[in-house]
Amino acid sequence: MNRFEKISGLKGEARVRYLDGEFQVLSSGDHVRCVVTGEPILLPNLKYWNVERQEPYLNATVALKRHLEVKAAASR
């Protein structure tokens, strides 16, 4: 059990395939982790992800930050 599970009662991390406008749960769990912050995101609250990179994001600000980082790295 990790510290998030102890604090918040999370039941397990899901494996998810991110699609256009929806996502598909591949293995059961109640959350995924934001690729940028590492914070858990409950599946009902999951609204931001990138289909090409298959990455979930905590919120729009974090998604934009990641987009700008990837774009900058690609232009080097």
HTML snippet that shows the backbone in 3Dmol.js (N, CA, C, O; Angstrom):
<script src="https://3Dmol.org/build/3Dmol-min.js"></script>
<div id="view" style="width:600px;height:400px;position:relative"></div>
<script>
const pdb = `
ATOM      1  N   MET A   1       0.854  -1.183   0.000  1.00  0.00           N
ATOM      2  CA  MET A   1       0.000   0.000   0.000  1.00  0.00           C
ATOM      3  C   MET A   1       0.894   1.239   0.000  1.00  0.00           C
ATOM      4  O   MET A   1       1.827   1.333   0.798  1.00  0.00           O
ATOM      5  N   ASN A   2       0.607   2.196  -0.902  1.00  0.00           N
ATOM      6  CA  ASN A   2       1.412   3.413  -0.926  1.00  0.00           C
ATOM      7  C   ASN A   2       0.753   4.508  -0.088  1.00  0.00           C
ATOM      8  O   ASN A   2      -0.345   4.328   0.437  1.00  0.00           O
ATOM      9  N   ARG A   3       1.441   5.640   0.027  1.00  0.00           N
ATOM     10  CA  ARG A   3       0.935   6.694   0.915  1.00  0.00           C
ATOM     11  C   ARG A   3      -0.391   7.274   0.454  1.00  0.00           C
ATOM     12  O   ARG A   3      -1.195   7.681   1.293  1.00  0.00           O
ATOM     13  N   PHE A   4      -0.655   7.330  -0.861  1.00  0.00           N
ATOM     14  CA  PHE A   4      -1.942   7.840  -1.343  1.00  0.00           C
ATOM     15  C   PHE A   4      -3.070   6.905  -0.928  1.00  0.00           C
ATOM     16  O   PHE A   4      -4.154   7.362  -0.564  1.00  0.00           O
ATOM     17  N   GLU A   5      -2.823   5.606  -0.980  1.00  0.00           N
ATOM     18  CA  GLU A   5      -3.851   4.650  -0.586  1.00  0.00           C
ATOM     19  C   GLU A   5      -4.170   4.784   0.895  1.00  0.00           C
ATOM     20  O   GLU A   5      -5.335   4.713   1.287  1.00  0.00           O
ATOM     21  N   LYS A   6      -3.149   4.978   1.720  1.00  0.00           N
ATOM     22  CA  LYS A   6      -3.371   5.114   3.155  1.00  0.00           C
ATOM     23  C   LYS A   6      -4.167   6.372   3.482  1.00  0.00           C
ATOM     24  O   LYS A   6      -5.052   6.353   4.337  1.00  0.00           O
ATOM     25  N   ILE A   7      -3.845   7.464   2.793  1.00  0.00           N
ATOM     26  CA  ILE A   7      -4.483   8.746   3.080  1.00  0.00           C
ATOM     27  C   ILE A   7      -5.895   8.812   2.509  1.00  0.00           C
ATOM     28  O   ILE A   7      -6.826   9.223   3.201  1.00  0.00           O
ATOM     29  N   SER A   8      -6.055   8.416   1.268  1.00  0.00           N
ATOM     30  CA  SER A   8      -7.322   8.677   0.591  1.00  0.00           C
ATOM     31  C   SER A   8      -8.212   7.457   0.403  1.00  0.00           C
ATOM     32  O   SER A   8      -9.354   7.598  -0.036  1.00  0.00           O
ATOM     33  N   GLY A   9      -7.729   6.283   0.719  1.00  0.00           N
ATOM     34  CA  GLY A   9      -8.539   5.091   0.539  1.00  0.00           C
ATOM     35  C   GLY A   9      -8.625   4.624  -0.905  1.00  0.00           C
ATOM     36  O   GLY A   9      -9.553   3.899  -1.262  1.00  0.00           O
ATOM     37  N   LEU A  10      -7.674   5.026  -1.744  1.00  0.00           N
ATOM     38  CA  LEU A  10      -7.682   4.590  -3.137  1.00  0.00           C
ATOM     39  C   LEU A  10      -7.582   3.072  -3.196  1.00  0.00           C
ATOM     40  O   LEU A  10      -6.916   2.450  -2.369  1.00  0.00           O
ATOM     41  N   LYS A  11      -8.249   2.484  -4.182  1.00  0.00           N
ATOM     42  CA  LYS A  11      -8.333   1.026  -4.260  1.00  0.00           C
ATOM     43  C   LYS A  11      -7.344   0.400  -5.213  1.00  0.00           C
ATOM     44  O   LYS A  11      -7.070  -0.795  -5.105  1.00  0.00           O
ATOM     45  N   GLY A  12      -6.802   1.155  -6.134  1.00  0.00           N
ATOM     46  CA  GLY A  12      -5.819   0.608  -7.056  1.00  0.00           C
ATOM     47  C   GLY A  12      -5.748   1.419  -8.325  1.00  0.00           C
ATOM     48  O   GLY A  12      -6.703   2.087  -8.720  1.00  0.00           O
ATOM     49  N   GLU A  13      -4.595   1.345  -8.953  1.00  0.00           N
ATOM     50  CA  GLU A  13      -4.377   2.089 -10.180  1.00  0.00           C
ATOM     51  C   GLU A  13      -4.879   1.283 -11.376  1.00  0.00           C
ATOM     52  O   GLU A  13      -4.544   0.109 -11.536  1.00  0.00           O
ATOM     53  N   ALA A  14      -5.671   1.921 -12.197  1.00  0.00           N
ATOM     54  CA  ALA A  14      -6.220   1.287 -13.390  1.00  0.00           C
ATOM     55  C   ALA A  14      -5.229   1.414 -14.540  1.00  0.00           C
ATOM     56  O   ALA A  14      -4.417   2.339 -14.576  1.00  0.00           O
ATOM     57  N   ARG A  15      -5.303   0.486 -15.466  1.00  0.00           N
ATOM     58  CA  ARG A  15      -4.606   0.619 -16.746  1.00  0.00           C
ATOM     59  C   ARG A  15      -5.653   1.082 -17.739  1.00  0.00           C
ATOM     60  O   ARG A  15      -6.728   0.492 -17.848  1.00  0.00           O
ATOM     61  N   VAL A  16      -5.324   2.156 -18.472  1.00  0.00           N
ATOM     62  CA  VAL A  16      -6.313   2.814 -19.316  1.00  0.00           C
ATOM     63  C   VAL A  16      -5.750   3.048 -20.712  1.00  0.00           C
ATOM     64  O   VAL A  16      -4.576   3.386 -20.866  1.00  0.00           O
ATOM     65  N   ARG A  17      -6.580   2.870 -21.716  1.00  0.00           N
ATOM     66  CA  ARG A  17      -6.256   3.273 -23.091  1.00  0.00           C
ATOM     67  C   ARG A  17      -7.025   4.547 -23.359  1.00  0.00           C
ATOM     68  O   ARG A  17      -8.248   4.595 -23.227  1.00  0.00           O
ATOM     69  N   TYR A  18      -6.279   5.594 -23.743  1.00  0.00           N
ATOM     70  CA  TYR A  18      -6.877   6.904 -23.984  1.00  0.00           C
ATOM     71  C   TYR A  18      -7.250   7.018 -25.450  1.00  0.00           C
ATOM     72  O   TYR A  18      -6.409   6.851 -26.333  1.00  0.00           O
ATOM     73  N   LEU A  19      -8.519   7.302 -25.698  1.00  0.00           N
ATOM     74  CA  LEU A  19      -9.065   7.413 -27.046  1.00  0.00           C
ATOM     75  C   LEU A  19      -9.544   8.851 -27.271  1.00  0.00           C
ATOM     76  O   LEU A  19      -9.512   9.670 -26.353  1.00  0.00           O
ATOM     77  N   ASP A  20      -9.982   9.147 -28.480  1.00  0.00           N
ATOM     78  CA  ASP A  20     -10.534  10.477 -28.775  1.00  0.00           C
ATOM     79  C   ASP A  20     -11.872  10.649 -28.065  1.00  0.00           C
ATOM     80  O   ASP A  20     -12.858  10.004 -28.423  1.00  0.00           O
ATOM     81  N   GLY A  21     -11.903  11.517 -27.060  1.00  0.00           N
ATOM     82  CA  GLY A  21     -13.147  11.834 -26.376  1.00  0.00           C
ATOM     83  C   GLY A  21     -13.612  10.829 -25.337  1.00  0.00           C
ATOM     84  O   GLY A  21     -14.635  11.043 -24.687  1.00  0.00           O
ATOM     85  N   GLU A  22     -12.888   9.749 -25.172  1.00  0.00           N
ATOM     86  CA  GLU A  22     -13.245   8.744 -24.158  1.00  0.00           C
ATOM     87  C   GLU A  22     -12.007   7.918 -23.827  1.00  0.00           C
ATOM     88  O   GLU A  22     -10.972   8.022 -24.484  1.00  0.00           O
ATOM     89  N   PHE A  23     -12.141   7.105 -22.803  1.00  0.00           N
ATOM     90  CA  PHE A  23     -11.048   6.194 -22.463  1.00  0.00           C
ATOM     91  C   PHE A  23     -11.626   4.822 -22.159  1.00  0.00           C
ATOM     92  O   PHE A  23     -12.799   4.676 -21.814  1.00  0.00           O
ATOM     93  N   GLN A  24     -10.773   3.830 -22.297  1.00  0.00           N
ATOM     94  CA  GLN A  24     -11.185   2.438 -22.086  1.00  0.00           C
ATOM     95  C   GLN A  24     -10.348   1.865 -20.940  1.00  0.00           C
ATOM     96  O   GLN A  24      -9.119   1.920 -20.988  1.00  0.00           O
ATOM     97  N   VAL A  25     -10.990   1.327 -19.931  1.00  0.00           N
ATOM     98  CA  VAL A  25     -10.291   0.725 -18.805  1.00  0.00           C
ATOM     99  C   VAL A  25      -9.863  -0.689 -19.208  1.00  0.00           C
ATOM    100  O   VAL A  25     -10.696  -1.537 -19.528  1.00  0.00           O
ATOM    101  N   LEU A  26      -8.551  -0.921 -19.184  1.00  0.00           N
ATOM    102  CA  LEU A  26      -7.999  -2.220 -19.569  1.00  0.00           C
ATOM    103  C   LEU A  26      -7.843  -3.155 -18.378  1.00  0.00           C
ATOM    104  O   LEU A  26      -8.024  -4.366 -18.502  1.00  0.00           O
ATOM    105  N   SER A  27      -7.507  -2.586 -17.222  1.00  0.00           N
ATOM    106  CA  SER A  27      -7.478  -3.381 -15.992  1.00  0.00           C
ATOM    107  C   SER A  27      -8.043  -2.527 -14.870  1.00  0.00           C
ATOM    108  O   SER A  27      -7.776  -1.329 -14.780  1.00  0.00           O
ATOM    109  N   SER A  28      -8.818  -3.163 -14.029  1.00  0.00           N
ATOM    110  CA  SER A  28      -9.618  -2.426 -13.046  1.00  0.00           C
ATOM    111  C   SER A  28      -8.771  -1.677 -12.029  1.00  0.00           C
ATOM    112  O   SER A  28      -7.647  -2.060 -11.703  1.00  0.00           O
ATOM    113  N   GLY A  29      -9.345  -0.627 -11.559  1.00  0.00           N
ATOM    114  CA  GLY A  29      -8.775   0.247 -10.551  1.00  0.00           C
ATOM    115  C   GLY A  29      -9.668   1.469 -10.475  1.00  0.00           C
ATOM    116  O   GLY A  29     -10.592   1.622 -11.274  1.00  0.00           O
ATOM    117  N   ASP A  30      -9.393   2.338  -9.516  1.00  0.00           N
ATOM    118  CA  ASP A  30     -10.255   3.511  -9.380  1.00  0.00           C
ATOM    119  C   ASP A  30      -9.572   4.813  -9.763  1.00  0.00           C
ATOM    120  O   ASP A  30     -10.185   5.879  -9.710  1.00  0.00           O
ATOM    121  N   HIS A  31      -8.279   4.727 -10.155  1.00  0.00           N
ATOM    122  CA  HIS A  31      -7.567   5.949 -10.503  1.00  0.00           C
ATOM    123  C   HIS A  31      -6.412   5.671 -11.467  1.00  0.00           C
ATOM    124  O   HIS A  31      -6.022   4.524 -11.685  1.00  0.00           O
ATOM    125  N   VAL A  32      -5.878   6.757 -12.037  1.00  0.00           N
ATOM    126  CA  VAL A  32      -4.629   6.751 -12.792  1.00  0.00           C
ATOM    127  C   VAL A  32      -3.759   7.839 -12.179  1.00  0.00           C
ATOM    128  O   VAL A  32      -4.231   8.622 -11.355  1.00  0.00           O
ATOM    129  N   ARG A  33      -2.507   7.891 -12.571  1.00  0.00           N
ATOM    130  CA  ARG A  33      -1.613   8.922 -12.038  1.00  0.00           C
ATOM    131  C   ARG A  33      -1.257   9.924 -13.122  1.00  0.00           C
ATOM    132  O   ARG A  33      -0.944   9.551 -14.252  1.00  0.00           O
ATOM    133  N   CYS A  34      -1.309  11.185 -12.768  1.00  0.00           N
ATOM    134  CA  CYS A  34      -0.914  12.251 -13.682  1.00  0.00           C
ATOM    135  C   CYS A  34       0.543  12.055 -14.062  1.00  0.00           C
ATOM    136  O   CYS A  34       1.398  11.884 -13.193  1.00  0.00           O
ATOM    137  N   VAL A  35       0.827  12.079 -15.348  1.00  0.00           N
ATOM    138  CA  VAL A  35       2.183  11.850 -15.832  1.00  0.00           C
ATOM    139  C   VAL A  35       3.135  12.973 -15.418  1.00  0.00           C
ATOM    140  O   VAL A  35       4.343  12.750 -15.343  1.00  0.00           O
ATOM    141  N   VAL A  36       2.626  14.157 -15.152  1.00  0.00           N
ATOM    142  CA  VAL A  36       3.461  15.295 -14.784  1.00  0.00           C
ATOM    143  C   VAL A  36       3.653  15.392 -13.275  1.00  0.00           C
ATOM    144  O   VAL A  36       4.781  15.521 -12.799  1.00  0.00           O
ATOM    145  N   THR A  37       2.566  15.333 -12.526  1.00  0.00           N
ATOM    146  CA  THR A  37       2.637  15.563 -11.074  1.00  0.00           C
ATOM    147  C   THR A  37       2.736  14.285 -10.252  1.00  0.00           C
ATOM    148  O   THR A  37       3.189  14.316  -9.108  1.00  0.00           O
ATOM    149  N   GLY A  38       2.316  13.163 -10.826  1.00  0.00           N
ATOM    150  CA  GLY A  38       2.282  11.908 -10.077  1.00  0.00           C
ATOM    151  C   GLY A  38       1.079  11.773  -9.163  1.00  0.00           C
ATOM    152  O   GLY A  38       0.929  10.758  -8.482  1.00  0.00           O
ATOM    153  N   GLU A  39       0.221  12.784  -9.137  1.00  0.00           N
ATOM    154  CA  GLU A  39      -0.959  12.737  -8.273  1.00  0.00           C
ATOM    155  C   GLU A  39      -2.016  11.796  -8.846  1.00  0.00           C
ATOM    156  O   GLU A  39      -2.167  11.695 -10.063  1.00  0.00           O
ATOM    157  N   PRO A  40      -2.749  11.108  -7.967  1.00  0.00           N
ATOM    158  CA  PRO A  40      -3.815  10.227  -8.462  1.00  0.00           C
ATOM    159  C   PRO A  40      -5.000  11.034  -8.986  1.00  0.00           C
ATOM    160  O   PRO A  40      -5.336  12.094  -8.459  1.00  0.00           O
ATOM    161  N   ILE A  41      -5.617  10.507 -10.030  1.00  0.00           N
ATOM    162  CA  ILE A  41      -6.822  11.109 -10.611  1.00  0.00           C
ATOM    163  C   ILE A  41      -7.888  10.019 -10.609  1.00  0.00           C
ATOM    164  O   ILE A  41      -7.740   9.009 -11.297  1.00  0.00           O
ATOM    165  N   LEU A  42      -8.953  10.211  -9.849  1.00  0.00           N
ATOM    166  CA  LEU A  42     -10.040   9.241  -9.853  1.00  0.00           C
ATOM    167  C   LEU A  42     -10.647   9.175 -11.250  1.00  0.00           C
ATOM    168  O   LEU A  42     -10.806  10.208 -11.902  1.00  0.00           O
ATOM    169  N   LEU A  43     -10.983   7.998 -11.709  1.00  0.00           N
ATOM    170  CA  LEU A  43     -11.498   7.839 -13.072  1.00  0.00           C
ATOM    171  C   LEU A  43     -12.708   8.728 -13.379  1.00  0.00           C
ATOM    172  O   LEU A  43     -12.790   9.266 -14.484  1.00  0.00           O
ATOM    173  N   PRO A  44     -13.656   8.903 -12.437  1.00  0.00           N
ATOM    174  CA  PRO A  44     -14.776   9.800 -12.755  1.00  0.00           C
ATOM    175  C   PRO A  44     -14.340  11.258 -12.967  1.00  0.00           C
ATOM    176  O   PRO A  44     -15.064  12.042 -13.582  1.00  0.00           O
ATOM    177  N   ASN A  45     -13.158  11.615 -12.457  1.00  0.00           N
ATOM    178  CA  ASN A  45     -12.652  12.986 -12.591  1.00  0.00           C
ATOM    179  C   ASN A  45     -11.662  13.145 -13.735  1.00  0.00           C
ATOM    180  O   ASN A  45     -11.185  14.253 -13.976  1.00  0.00           O
ATOM    181  N   LEU A  46     -11.345  12.081 -14.438  1.00  0.00           N
ATOM    182  CA  LEU A  46     -10.369  12.119 -15.529  1.00  0.00           C
ATOM    183  C   LEU A  46     -10.971  12.819 -16.740  1.00  0.00           C
ATOM    184  O   LEU A  46     -11.919  12.323 -17.349  1.00  0.00           O
ATOM    185  N   LYS A  47     -10.409  13.984 -17.083  1.00  0.00           N
ATOM    186  CA  LYS A  47     -10.931  14.779 -18.186  1.00  0.00           C
ATOM    187  C   LYS A  47      -9.871  15.168 -19.196  1.00  0.00           C
ATOM    188  O   LYS A  47     -10.205  15.587 -20.305  1.00  0.00           O
ATOM    189  N   TYR A  48      -8.596  15.041 -18.840  1.00  0.00           N
ATOM    190  CA  TYR A  48      -7.515  15.518 -19.696  1.00  0.00           C
ATOM    191  C   TYR A  48      -6.502  14.410 -19.938  1.00  0.00           C
ATOM    192  O   TYR A  48      -5.983  13.804 -19.000  1.00  0.00           O
ATOM    193  N   TRP A  49      -6.227  14.154 -21.227  1.00  0.00           N
ATOM    194  CA  TRP A  49      -5.221  13.168 -21.592  1.00  0.00           C
ATOM    195  C   TRP A  49      -4.755  13.436 -23.013  1.00  0.00           C
ATOM    196  O   TRP A  49      -5.363  14.213 -23.749  1.00  0.00           O
ATOM    197  N   ASN A  50      -3.655  12.772 -23.388  1.00  0.00           N
ATOM    198  CA  ASN A  50      -3.141  12.867 -24.747  1.00  0.00           C
ATOM    199  C   ASN A  50      -3.211  11.489 -25.384  1.00  0.00           C
ATOM    200  O   ASN A  50      -2.633  10.530 -24.872  1.00  0.00           O
ATOM    201  N   VAL A  51      -3.910  11.394 -26.488  1.00  0.00           N
ATOM    202  CA  VAL A  51      -4.104  10.108 -27.171  1.00  0.00           C
ATOM    203  C   VAL A  51      -2.792   9.593 -27.754  1.00  0.00           C
ATOM    204  O   VAL A  51      -2.466   8.417 -27.594  1.00  0.00           O
ATOM    205  N   GLU A  52      -2.035  10.462 -28.430  1.00  0.00           N
ATOM    206  CA  GLU A  52      -0.785  10.032 -29.063  1.00  0.00           C
ATOM    207  C   GLU A  52       0.236   9.527 -28.060  1.00  0.00           C
ATOM    208  O   GLU A  52       0.887   8.507 -28.290  1.00  0.00           O
ATOM    209  N   ARG A  53       0.379  10.233 -26.954  1.00  0.00           N
ATOM    210  CA  ARG A  53       1.365   9.846 -25.937  1.00  0.00           C
ATOM    211  C   ARG A  53       0.794   8.918 -24.869  1.00  0.00           C
ATOM    212  O   ARG A  53       1.538   8.378 -24.050  1.00  0.00           O
ATOM    213  N   GLN A  54      -0.543   8.730 -24.877  1.00  0.00           N
ATOM    214  CA  GLN A  54      -1.214   7.885 -23.885  1.00  0.00           C
ATOM    215  C   GLN A  54      -0.854   8.324 -22.463  1.00  0.00           C
ATOM    216  O   GLN A  54      -0.409   7.526 -21.638  1.00  0.00           O
ATOM    217  N   GLU A  55      -1.063   9.631 -22.204  1.00  0.00           N
ATOM    218  CA  GLU A  55      -0.728  10.219 -20.914  1.00  0.00           C
ATOM    219  C   GLU A  55      -1.937  10.910 -20.300  1.00  0.00           C
ATOM    220  O   GLU A  55      -2.626  11.664 -20.986  1.00  0.00           O
ATOM    221  N   PRO A  56      -2.208  10.667 -19.016  1.00  0.00           N
ATOM    222  CA  PRO A  56      -3.268  11.393 -18.315  1.00  0.00           C
ATOM    223  C   PRO A  56      -2.707  12.625 -17.604  1.00  0.00           C
ATOM    224  O   PRO A  56      -1.547  12.646 -17.193  1.00  0.00           O
ATOM    225  N   TYR A  57      -3.554  13.654 -17.466  1.00  0.00           N
ATOM    226  CA  TYR A  57      -3.157  14.893 -16.809  1.00  0.00           C
ATOM    227  C   TYR A  57      -4.177  15.279 -15.743  1.00  0.00           C
ATOM    228  O   TYR A  57      -5.374  15.034 -15.893  1.00  0.00           O
ATOM    229  N   LEU A  58      -3.691  15.876 -14.683  1.00  0.00           N
ATOM    230  CA  LEU A  58      -4.519  16.282 -13.554  1.00  0.00           C
ATOM    231  C   LEU A  58      -5.550  17.340 -13.942  1.00  0.00           C
ATOM    232  O   LEU A  58      -6.703  17.274 -13.515  1.00  0.00           O
ATOM    233  N   ASN A  59      -5.134  18.312 -14.751  1.00  0.00           N
ATOM    234  CA  ASN A  59      -6.036  19.393 -15.155  1.00  0.00           C
ATOM    235  C   ASN A  59      -5.523  20.039 -16.439  1.00  0.00           C
ATOM    236  O   ASN A  59      -4.502  19.618 -16.982  1.00  0.00           O
ATOM    237  N   ALA A  60      -6.225  21.050 -16.920  1.00  0.00           N
ATOM    238  CA  ALA A  60      -5.871  21.694 -18.184  1.00  0.00           C
ATOM    239  C   ALA A  60      -4.532  22.417 -18.108  1.00  0.00           C
ATOM    240  O   ALA A  60      -3.777  22.426 -19.081  1.00  0.00           O
ATOM    241  N   THR A  61      -4.234  23.018 -16.973  1.00  0.00           N
ATOM    242  CA  THR A  61      -2.963  23.725 -16.806  1.00  0.00           C
ATOM    243  C   THR A  61      -1.790  22.767 -16.932  1.00  0.00           C
ATOM    244  O   THR A  61      -0.803  23.066 -17.604  1.00  0.00           O
ATOM    245  N   VAL A  62      -1.900  21.627 -16.292  1.00  0.00           N
ATOM    246  CA  VAL A  62      -0.850  20.610 -16.349  1.00  0.00           C
ATOM    247  C   VAL A  62      -0.737  20.048 -17.766  1.00  0.00           C
ATOM    248  O   VAL A  62       0.370  19.802 -18.244  1.00  0.00           O
ATOM    249  N   ALA A  63      -1.862  19.844 -18.438  1.00  0.00           N
ATOM    250  CA  ALA A  63      -1.848  19.340 -19.813  1.00  0.00           C
ATOM    251  C   ALA A  63      -1.130  20.322 -20.737  1.00  0.00           C
ATOM    252  O   ALA A  63      -0.332  19.908 -21.577  1.00  0.00           O
ATOM    253  N   LEU A  64      -1.405  21.610 -20.591  1.00  0.00           N
ATOM    254  CA  LEU A  64      -0.743  22.623 -21.406  1.00  0.00           C
ATOM    255  C   LEU A  64       0.751  22.659 -21.118  1.00  0.00           C
ATOM    256  O   LEU A  64       1.561  22.752 -22.040  1.00  0.00           O
ATOM    257  N   LYS A  65       1.114  22.587 -19.851  1.00  0.00           N
ATOM    258  CA  LYS A  65       2.532  22.576 -19.479  1.00  0.00           C
ATOM    259  C   LYS A  65       3.250  21.420 -20.169  1.00  0.00           C
ATOM    260  O   LYS A  65       4.325  21.608 -20.740  1.00  0.00           O
ATOM    261  N   ARG A  66       2.669  20.239 -20.120  1.00  0.00           N
ATOM    262  CA  ARG A  66       3.273  19.065 -20.747  1.00  0.00           C
ATOM    263  C   ARG A  66       3.362  19.239 -22.258  1.00  0.00           C
ATOM    264  O   ARG A  66       4.379  18.897 -22.862  1.00  0.00           O
ATOM    265  N   HIS A  67       2.315  19.764 -22.869  1.00  0.00           N
ATOM    266  CA  HIS A  67       2.315  20.005 -24.313  1.00  0.00           C
ATOM    267  C   HIS A  67       3.466  20.930 -24.701  1.00  0.00           C
ATOM    268  O   HIS A  67       4.179  20.653 -25.666  1.00  0.00           O
ATOM    269  N   LEU A  68       3.656  22.024 -23.962  1.00  0.00           N
ATOM    270  CA  LEU A  68       4.718  22.967 -24.258  1.00  0.00           C
ATOM    271  C   LEU A  68       6.106  22.344 -24.052  1.00  0.00           C
ATOM    272  O   LEU A  68       7.031  22.628 -24.813  1.00  0.00           O
ATOM    273  N   GLU A  69       6.251  21.501 -23.030  1.00  0.00           N
ATOM    274  CA  GLU A  69       7.525  20.799 -22.788  1.00  0.00           C
ATOM    275  C   GLU A  69       7.871  19.867 -23.952  1.00  0.00           C
ATOM    276  O   GLU A  69       9.005  19.846 -24.430  1.00  0.00           O
ATOM    277  N   VAL A  70       6.878  19.102 -24.397  1.00  0.00           N
ATOM    278  CA  VAL A  70       7.108  18.141 -25.490  1.00  0.00           C
ATOM    279  C   VAL A  70       7.411  18.897 -26.778  1.00  0.00           C
ATOM    280  O   VAL A  70       8.298  18.499 -27.533  1.00  0.00           O
ATOM    281  N   LYS A  71       6.689  19.978 -27.038  1.00  0.00           N
ATOM    282  CA  LYS A  71       6.906  20.774 -28.238  1.00  0.00           C
ATOM    283  C   LYS A  71       8.316  21.379 -28.230  1.00  0.00           C
ATOM    284  O   LYS A  71       8.999  21.368 -29.254  1.00  0.00           O
ATOM    285  N   ALA A  72       8.749  21.901 -27.089  1.00  0.00           N
ATOM    286  CA  ALA A  72      10.092  22.488 -26.976  1.00  0.00           C
ATOM    287  C   ALA A  72      11.167  21.437 -27.175  1.00  0.00           C
ATOM    288  O   ALA A  72      12.173  21.699 -27.834  1.00  0.00           O
ATOM    289  N   ALA A  73      10.970  20.251 -26.613  1.00  0.00           N
ATOM    290  CA  ALA A  73      11.946  19.172 -26.753  1.00  0.00           C
ATOM    291  C   ALA A  73      12.037  18.705 -28.212  1.00  0.00           C
ATOM    292  O   ALA A  73      13.115  18.338 -28.677  1.00  0.00           O
ATOM    293  N   ALA A  74      10.930  18.716 -28.918  1.00  0.00           N
ATOM    294  CA  ALA A  74      10.916  18.276 -30.322  1.00  0.00           C
ATOM    295  C   ALA A  74      11.605  19.278 -31.230  1.00  0.00           C
ATOM    296  O   ALA A  74      12.121  18.899 -32.282  1.00  0.00           O
ATOM    297  N   SER A  75      11.625  20.545 -30.848  1.00  0.00           N
ATOM    298  CA  SER A  75      12.227  21.567 -31.701  1.00  0.00           C
ATOM    299  C   SER A  75      13.727  21.733 -31.470  1.00  0.00           C
ATOM    300  O   SER A  75      14.369  22.529 -32.156  1.00  0.00           O
ATOM    301  N   ARG A  76      14.292  21.004 -30.524  1.00  0.00           N
ATOM    302  CA  ARG A  76      15.745  21.097 -30.259  1.00  0.00           C
ATOM    303  C   ARG A  76      16.537  20.355 -31.286  1.00  0.00           C
ATOM    304  O   ARG A  76      17.766  20.329 -31.217  1.00  0.00           O
TER     305      ARG A  76
END
`;
const viewer = $3Dmol.createViewer("view");
viewer.addModel(pdb, "pdb");
viewer.setStyle({}, {cartoon: {color: "spectrum"}});
viewer.zoomTo();
viewer.render();
</script>
